Amino acid sequence: MPTFNVQLFEGRTVEQKRKFVAEVTRVTCETLGCRL
């Protein structure tokens, strides 16, 4: 599984950040054939 370092400007909610991480993880695994 690859490692990502993401920096966001202020203003995003915790829920937005959690959803972002979940989607990046899902798409990465789907694209690269990784297991969740």
N, C-alpha and C positions, 0 to 999 in steps of 0.2 A: 504494500500500500504506500503510495507516495505521501510526502509531507508537504503541507502548504502553510505559508505564513501570510496572513491577510491582515492588512491594517485598514481600519475604517475611520472616517471622520465621525465626530460626536453627532448625536442626534438619532441614532438607531435605537429602537427598543430592544430589550432582552429577547422578546419573542421573535423579532425580526432577525436577530443574530442567530438564534437557535434554528430558525427555519433555514437560514442561509447555510449554516454548517450542515444541516441534515441533507439539503439538496446538493451541495457540493460533494458530500460523501456518496450519496446515491448515484449521481451522474458519473462520478469517478469510477465507482465499482462497476456500474453498467458498461461503461466505455472500455475499461481495462480488464474486465473479467475478474475483479477482486471479490472476495466474500465480505459481507458486512459483519 
